[in-house]
Amino acid sequence: MFDSKMKHLPIITILYIVFNIVVYFWMSHTSGVNPFSGPSAAQIMQFNHQTLGADPDLIVASMFKTFEHASFQHLVVNSCEILIVGGVIESFLARSMYLLFILVCMLVVGVAVHETTTTLTIGASGIEYGMLTLVLPIMSMEVLIYKKIWLLIPIGLVLLLAGGLLYASFKDSSISAVGHITGMATGYAFGCFVAGLHVDLQKRIANHTGIEPSVAAVQVID
């Protein structure tokens, strides 16, 4: 899975980033503030009230939170990180599977934060954290099945990065630790699901053809 070059333009990743940008500038414009300074907490609440209504649906309101950023810097940092990490994931994972992951992660993270904290915005951070942990089970599978020992290096780097970001979440009260933890858990669980599909396919190929499983079998999820 990690041997192939980028097979297609990461359209879903790009569209997801664009939507985040549109929502941020829409929110800033509606609030009448300079987008480079960002809306205040009260302005974000007013924007949500005007956009979603006084009593919005839980799922809609929760998922919408994952598009709201509290500052321009917050938006830029998340967009750059998602473009890099998400672009890589979308290059080897089927677009339908990748889109499903984003939607599931948005729902789980959004609802968790909505129900447990008073954080007004999440932004794309929870999805970004989910992307980091999504690749861990998949890379681990590659190490165990295909003996790609070199993948231990990126696995270690991902763990260090995820640990550092999680530590920052607890140190900074303005960051939603719940959103980040939930995003990581969702990403890891989804990664296990994808890895399980791949392993099951390899076994089916071996049983029906008698041929040793090969990386070509990834086409079922690619």
C-alpha positions as CSV (number, residue, x, y, z in Angstrom):
1,M,0.0,0.0,0.0
2,F,2.8,2.4,0.8
3,D,4.9,1.4,-2.2
4,S,2.7,3.2,-4.8
5,K,3.2,6.8,-5.9
6,M,0.3,9.3,-5.6
7,K,-2.3,7.8,-7.9
8,H,-4.7,10.8,-8.1
9,L,-5.1,14.4,-7.1
10,P,-6.4,14.5,-3.5
11,I,-9.7,16.1,-4.5
12,I,-11.6,15.2,-1.3
13,T,-8.8,16.7,0.8
14,I,-8.7,19.9,-1.2
15,L,-12.5,20.2,-1.1
16,Y,-12.5,19.7,2.6
17,I,-10.0,22.4,3.1
18,V,-11.8,24.7,0.7
19,F,-15.1,24.2,2.7
20,N,-13.3,25.0,5.9
21,I,-12.0,28.3,4.4
22,V,-15.4,29.2,3.0
23,V,-17.1,28.7,6.4
24,Y,-14.4,30.7,8.2
25,F,-14.7,33.7,5.9
26,W,-18.5,33.4,5.9
27,M,-18.4,33.4,9.7
28,S,-16.1,36.4,9.7
29,H,-18.2,38.3,7.2
30,T,-21.5,37.6,9.0
31,S,-19.9,38.7,12.3
32,G,-18.6,41.8,10.7
33,V,-15.0,41.2,11.8
34,N,-11.6,41.2,10.1
35,P,-11.0,37.6,9.1
36,F,-7.3,37.9,10.0
37,S,-8.2,38.7,13.6
38,G,-11.0,36.1,13.9
39,P,-14.5,36.3,15.5
40,S,-15.0,36.4,19.3
41,A,-16.8,33.7,21.2
42,A,-20.0,35.7,21.3
43,Q,-19.8,36.3,17.5
44,I,-19.4,32.6,16.9
45,M,-22.4,31.8,19.0
46,Q,-24.4,34.4,17.1
47,F,-23.2,33.0,13.8
48,N,-24.3,29.5,14.8
49,H,-27.7,30.8,15.9
50,Q,-28.2,32.7,12.6
51,T,-27.0,29.8,10.5
52,L,-28.4,26.7,12.2
53,G,-31.3,28.2,14.1
54,A,-32.1,28.4,17.8
55,D,-32.6,24.7,18.3
56,P,-30.4,22.9,15.6
57,D,-30.3,19.2,15.0
58,L,-27.6,17.6,17.2
59,I,-25.8,15.9,14.3
60,V,-25.8,18.9,12.1
61,A,-24.7,21.3,14.8
62,S,-21.9,18.9,16.0
63,M,-20.5,18.3,12.5
64,F,-20.7,22.0,11.7
65,K,-18.4,22.7,14.6
66,T,-15.6,20.8,12.8
67,F,-15.6,23.5,10.1
68,E,-15.4,26.5,12.5
69,H,-12.0,28.0,13.4
70,A,-11.4,30.6,16.0
71,S,-8.6,32.5,14.2
72,F,-7.0,32.8,10.8
73,Q,-3.8,31.1,12.2
74,H,-5.9,28.2,13.4
75,L,-7.4,27.8,9.9
76,V,-4.0,28.0,8.1
77,V,-2.2,25.6,10.4
78,N,-5.0,23.0,10.2
79,S,-5.3,23.4,6.4
80,C,-1.6,22.9,5.8
81,E,-1.4,19.8,8.0
82,I,-4.5,18.2,6.5
83,L,-3.3,18.9,3.0
84,I,0.0,17.0,3.8
85,V,-1.4,14.1,5.8
86,G,-4.8,13.9,4.1
87,G,-3.2,14.1,0.7
88,V,-0.9,11.1,1.5
89,I,-3.8,9.0,2.9
90,E,-6.1,9.8,-0.1
91,S,-3.3,8.7,-2.5
92,F,-3.5,5.1,-1.3
93,L,-6.9,4.7,0.2
94,A,-10.1,4.5,-1.9
95,R,-11.8,7.9,-2.2
96,S,-15.1,6.4,-1.0
97,M,-13.4,4.9,2.1
98,Y,-11.5,8.2,2.7
99,L,-14.7,10.2,2.5
100,L,-16.4,7.8,4.8
101,F,-13.6,8.2,7.3
102,I,-13.9,12.0,7.2
103,L,-17.7,11.9,7.7
104,V,-17.5,9.4,10.6
105,C,-14.7,11.3,12.3
106,M,-16.6,14.6,11.9
107,L,-19.7,13.0,13.5
108,V,-18.0,11.3,16.4
109,V,-15.7,14.2,17.3
110,G,-18.4,16.8,16.8
111,V,-20.9,15.0,19.0
112,A,-18.3,14.2,21.7
113,V,-17.3,17.8,22.0
114,H,-20.9,19.1,21.8
115,E,-22.0,16.8,24.6
116,T,-19.1,17.0,27.0
117,T,-17.5,20.4,26.7
118,T,-18.4,24.1,26.2
119,T,-15.8,24.5,23.5
120,L,-17.4,26.7,20.8
121,T,-15.3,25.5,17.9
122,I,-13.2,22.5,17.0
123,G,-12.1,23.3,13.6
124,A,-10.5,20.5,11.6
125,S,-8.1,19.6,14.4
126,G,-10.1,16.5,15.5
127,I,-10.1,15.1,11.9
128,E,-6.4,16.0,11.6
129,Y,-5.6,14.0,14.7
130,G,-7.7,11.1,13.3
131,M,-5.7,11.1,10.1
132,L,-2.5,10.7,12.1
133,T,-3.7,7.7,14.0
134,L,-5.5,6.2,10.9
135,V,-2.2,5.2,9.3
136,L,-0.8,3.4,12.4
137,P,-2.7,0.1,12.1
138,I,-2.2,0.2,8.3
139,M,1.5,0.7,8.5
140,S,1.8,-1.9,11.3
141,M,0.0,-4.4,9.1
142,E,2.5,-3.7,6.3
143,V,5.4,-4.3,8.8
144,L,3.9,-7.6,10.0
145,I,2.7,-9.0,6.7
146,Y,5.1,-7.6,4.1
147,K,8.1,-7.2,6.5
148,K,8.5,-3.5,5.6
149,I,10.7,-2.8,8.5
150,W,11.4,0.7,7.2
151,L,7.9,1.7,8.1
152,L,8.8,1.5,11.8
153,I,10.5,5.0,11.3
154,P,7.3,6.8,10.2
155,I,5.3,4.9,12.8
156,G,7.6,6.2,15.5
157,L,7.4,9.7,14.1
158,V,3.6,9.6,14.0
159,L,3.5,8.4,17.6
160,L,5.9,11.2,18.7
161,L,3.9,13.9,16.8
162,A,0.5,12.6,18.0
163,G,1.9,12.5,21.6
164,G,3.2,16.0,21.4
165,L,0.0,17.4,20.0
166,L,-2.0,15.6,22.6
167,Y,0.2,17.0,25.3
168,A,-0.3,20.5,23.9
169,S,-4.1,19.9,24.0
170,F,-3.9,19.4,27.8
171,K,-1.6,22.3,28.4
172,D,-3.7,24.9,26.5
173,S,-7.2,25.3,27.9
174,S,-8.4,26.9,24.7
175,I,-7.8,23.6,22.8
176,S,-10.4,20.9,22.9
177,A,-8.6,17.9,24.4
178,V,-11.8,15.9,24.1
179,G,-12.0,16.6,20.4
180,H,-8.4,15.6,19.8
181,I,-8.6,12.4,21.9
182,T,-11.9,11.4,20.2
183,G,-10.3,12.1,16.8
184,M,-7.3,9.9,17.5
185,A,-9.5,7.1,18.8
186,T,-11.8,7.3,15.7
187,G,-8.8,7.4,13.3
188,Y,-7.2,4.4,14.9
189,A,-10.4,2.3,15.0
190,F,-11.0,3.2,11.3
191,G,-7.4,2.3,10.5
192,C,-7.9,-1.1,12.1
193,F,-11.1,-1.6,10.0
194,V,-9.2,-0.8,6.8
195,A,-6.3,-3.0,7.7
196,G,-8.7,-5.8,8.5
197,L,-10.3,-5.5,5.1
198,H,-6.9,-5.8,3.4
199,V,-5.9,-8.9,5.4
200,D,-9.2,-10.6,4.8
201,L,-8.8,-9.9,1.0
202,Q,-5.3,-11.4,1.0
203,K,-6.7,-14.6,2.7
204,R,-9.5,-14.8,0.1
205,I,-7.0,-14.5,-2.8
206,A,-4.8,-17.2,-1.3
207,N,-7.7,-19.6,-0.7
208,H,-9.1,-19.2,-4.2
209,T,-6.0,-19.0,-6.3
210,G,-3.4,-20.8,-4.3
211,I,-1.1,-17.8,-5.0
212,E,0.7,-16.1,-2.2
213,P,-1.1,-12.8,-1.3
214,S,0.4,-9.7,-3.0
215,V,0.0,-6.0,-2.6
216,A,-2.1,-6.0,-5.8
217,A,-5.0,-7.2,-3.7
218,V,-5.3,-3.7,-2.2
219,Q,-7.5,-2.8,-5.3
220,V,-10.5,-3.9,-3.3
221,I,-10.1,-0.8,-1.1
222,D,-8.3,1.3,-3.6
